[in-house]
Amino acid sequence: MAGTDSSGVAARGGGPVVVLIEPQLGENIGMVARAMLNCGLTRLRLVLPREPWPNAKAAAAASGADQVLDEARLYPSTTAAIADLSRVYATTARARDMTKRLLTPEQAAAEWRGRREAGTTDGILFGKEAKGLHNDDVALADAIIAVPLNPAFSSLNLAMAVLLVGYEWYRAATATPAGPPGAAGIITMPKETRPATKAELVGLFEHLEAELDACGFLRVKERRPIMVRNLRNMLGRAGLSEQEVRTLRGVIACLVTGPRR
Amino acid sequence: MAGTDSSGVAARGGGPVVVLIEPQLGENIGMVARAMLNCGLTRLRLVLPREPWPNAKAAAAASGADQVLDEARLYPSTTAAIADLSRVYATTARARDMTKRLLTPEQAAAEWRGRREAGTTDGILFGKEAKGLHNDDVALADAIIAVPLNPAFSSLNLAMAVLLVGYEWYRAATATPAGPPGAAGIITMPKETRPATKAELVGLFEHLEAELDACGFLRVKERRPIMVRNLRNMLGRAGLSEQEVRTLRGVIACLVTGPRR
């Protein structure tokens, strides 16, 4: 199924299968599908959903992630659903009396990334709304994934749990340690403009200072250098584009000219 | 409000305020409250929710995060909702034609962690379901947060967007030592001043716009909104202090008054 999707990411490496065990509400299954596709995950398996399948409420809640629902597979048991999987991870908020590797989503995602080249398929188990996984299902898993959240209020909506695990997978799969192209704090700029040159900036500064000399704002001689410096600092910090410099010069000219009475 | 909550994390450092702008469905507000508390965030502000408030559907969807809903505050406008905030972040999936810092949730969270000790409060703006934020709201923000997700299917459910930003905040807030001051776009400021509040900034904007209306700079009616937005963007990016806002208002007044002949 990987390779037939339109998400780009899944085609690159498959990504783990999401297995929902006894999901109660079609709406939640739809929201899971949407969250999965947000993260480039496309393979959904359902074990004994309570409502009939296919499900209209699921389709409505998927908000366009139809592909995920259309390709979802039904299974009569957890063991059947995971039969062809290589490694299985159980998500749980509660501590379990089991000796099992315990991972954060980030750690699990790092494992999946390391394993993609192997051509194997891993799976993540999510239990039913409110109740979570049976201990029997957890016992089938190779490792447990627990999301680090507010310990006083850690019960996640089903689709939210899928989203957080998927988010970490997406980041690991696309090797986005810190996100979008470019470094922290990159400034986005409309295409039709460019950053102002220093010469253009100084032109703006001098224009403003000449007018401030004229109106008397800089009349205290001893204060003038520091006031000029402060004004240049403020405007300099804004990271103005060439277009913006021209706009500000228009603003100054208009304020000085005053109303056209 | 931080300190009165039961989440533990919020008490430790406040955390950013979540501002929902014109949320359409009570149910979504409830899911946002749940996602917030999952991440230890407790301060929710609502700008013009479509349905009456308080809202029974919100309470049902909050699944126990009643505290967040009970303490939610209503505002008649975005500017009112952010008036007392220090730094404001706009979440958006679409690229905007604005010159603005662009951060991932992880990068934004690193900033918040670095700023917690300062005792200031930051806010995150989320637009209405399906439509997202108005450009006017984005223009008021200091930076944009974009979640790195499947580019072919990046439209997130409202509560999901809140969850991903909150998740990164929780991870940053509960992790050990903050990075060195000066990381990720932090602006150093002389001790005798403080960052301008949003109310002070809006006062500056409105002062400038009134004078530009008077002199005719904004006379082309169809162009006025975008020109206002561009000017607010430029000045907003400068990270002005309270002192600098007063200086710029003095500059405007002086330019308008003109030479003392």
Interface residues (C-beta under 8 A of the other chain):
Chain A: S6 S7 G8 V9 M31 R34 A35 L37 N38 C39 G40 S63 G64 A65 V147 P148 L149 N150 P151 A152 F153 S154 S155 L156 N157 A159 M160 L163 L164 Y167 Y170 R171 T174 T176 A178 G179 P180 G182 A184 G185 I186 I187 T188 M189 P190 L208 E211 L212 A214 C215 G216 F217 M227 N230 L231 M234 L235 R237 A238 G239 L240 S241 E244 T247 L248 G250 V251 I252 C254 L255 V256 T257 G258 P259 R260
Chain B: S6 S7 G8 V9 M31 R34 A35 L37 N38 C39 G40 S63 G64 A65 A95 R96 D97 M98 T99 K100 R101 L102 L103 T104 P105 E106 Q107 A110 A143 I144 A146 V147 P148 L149 N150 P151 A152 F153 S154 S155 L156 N157 A159 M160 L163 L164 Y167 Y170 R171 T174 A184 G185 I187 L208 E211 L212 A214 C215 G216 F217 M227 N230 L231 M234 L235 R237 A238 G239 L240 E244 T247 L248 G250 V251 I252 C254 L255 V256 T257 G258 P259 R260
